[in-house]
Amino acid sequence: MSQVTICPTCGGTSKFKASEGKTIYQAIQDDDLLKKVGQLKKAMEKFKAKADALEKELIALKQA
């Protein structure tokens, strides 16, 4: 997943890429941004489910 940041030139939302000592900003359209937010929400939901499962397992291990 690419990094998203604010462009220092125009102040718009942009993709950030650094290669060979050069920094490249590519503007993101609103629909691209919404897709990126959706991806982040799905990733957070998966992380939360894993964290909840590990917390339950830890509680069970402490009780044993």
Secondary structure as UniProt FT lines:
FT   STRAND          3..6
FT   TURN            8..10
FT   STRAND          13..19
FT   TURN            20..21
FT   STRAND          22..27
FT   HELIX           30..63
//
